[in-house]
């Protein structure tokens, strides 16, 4: 009788297959990374929404990949086992611990798995901290945001993480931000993004849920003393300064008298408006609800009701619309550099010449910096003071002009004040009549929001008047014109 062949192995095991074992290592490493990131995020004092990308998207992606490798390994092993017959040798794919080579390979694989776990831990930890950095938002992923990143680095919020303002705490806005981010990534890949990036951001989270996490809206600020130094565009660069007492005030009667600029805050009063343009620079309709619940509507003669019009509730961002990405206007940037002696005010007509070279059209930054240096050097060939002045003007250009993205002060209005943009005068222009046809929104009253304590230069600035002075415009009186009708920032 023929001797029976030993029964062949028919049971499939994930521990007997090299592909399965590698898949288990990948899946185990991803699970380890997920748990580590989850713990780090849970113990962090401030939630970092970008960690969600690592913990809830990338780590699970590797986890699924690992199990797909296990499935592929099992499928291959099953097919090979089916092909085996009596006397067939075990395929190389199968782990056979009776073989010395497989035992050595298994030891190497286990050692590699340990190293992989250590690398995963270190990489996850470093990735966690990298996603907390501003560089991640401004440089690594969002290179198209160079203008915003540069202006942010020179802003009062330069130590506030991007995500704290643009996303804030909570899962709801995190999800919204990530959905929006997918569209932005697609636009960057296709180079179909806008140049410049349009503002205001329509889906930005309400200021009450972001700004007011640090800034207490009920605080009574009172009056703030500020001096604004300017230089005229004449041969002598004549200095002219205005010292103001800004009536910031407050809107909560429990902490101080209600009034001043912060009267507009949504604490005791509610202000709503309709803008007829995308940048909210033209506001023909305003509705005010005071602390007693009295409602008053104001509108201009050009206002025509439309069902498509959107009523917006006024918040911090309607005035402080460039809190972290402010593009300095050339005129003010040169004034600041001159007041700090980075540009010597003694150089004849330097204010005029510096603003002129800054406001020229250039194809790119390299061309701009070269032409700024060349033109100013040719204008003042024998003046040793021009070299530091050139460097200062070039730095102003680097910080505020981005020709590749077509971004500069012209396309990003700042609603604080009313010198270079309409700002306050979007509503306080005297043209908004109440329903009774008699009352208007207070307009052209310089003492409503600030008091001019002193103006001029030298000894004139020491002649303070607590009751306020009438503004004396250099060069004469310009009547009822708005400041922004002439002051456009440089051209």
C-alpha angles and dihedrals in degrees: 000000000000116000111250117243116242113262113265123237110266102163114101117218130181089215092061096058129078095210090050092050092051089048091052090052092051092047092046092048092050091049089050090050092048093052092047093049091044091054093045091050093046093051095044115107091225124036115244109208093196090065085069089067090057099037102037104028113023098035094048088046091059089043091057091044090054093053091046087057089051090050092049091049092050091048092051092046091050092052092048093048090053090055093053118103135177108311095013117144121238110261118249089245090070119084109234111185090194087072118081093216093056092048090053091046090050091052090050091048091050091050090049089050091055091049089047090054092051092048090047091052094049093042093049092049093048091045090052092056093041091057088054091059125096089227089068090060099036104036118008100050107008105047088152086067095067093121092051092044094050095048090045091057089059096044132100087250095055091122095049114095115243093237093056091067102027096044112005127185127326137055099260097066091037089061091045091050093050092049089050089046092058090058090048092050089051091050092050092049091052094038087233097129121123122267106237104021106247123242152242098046104233097202095047113137114257113271091236088067097046116017093040092056085079104015113065108219094201094059116118106225100179120187126345125201112221133170120203114199122203139171124215121235094245132112094270096043087232110213119234124177134182121204111202137185102216112210098216092157119158145254105230115087090202091068104033144325114316111243146076127075094322090059084094094065118112095249105091100357133045120210122189129179147174120228120203095202135055095246093050093238096128114058114177098167132047132175122195126194111189129205091272092054096252110150122210126180124205126189140167124240090253095057115115118182115239130180090226093060116112121219110217124198109229116243139160093290094061090072102016091049095145102043096144106010106051118160108207115228111239094242094055094040091055091046090055093048091050093048088053091048092241084123113037108237088207092073104101114252091349092141091058095042095047093051090046095056092044094055097050119112114255131181094222143347095267092057091045095053093047095049093045090055094043097047096046092044090052091047093054105025097160101035112103089197092069096075096068088039090056091050091050093049091048090052090051088054094049092051099046112020126069110171094177089061093033088235125149140118093292095069098040112060118202113215096198107111123341109260104104099012134031091256108148091014091067084087104007095064100110092244098095108095125193121235091265089060093232110078124068134186105271108268143177091013105135092190095056095081103011144013122222104229096177141347140186127044140300114352091006090072090059093058098089123186113193091196091057136251131247110254112256108204114211108247097024144300117313097192119217096344117131116246091239091058088077105013104073096155101262116338 
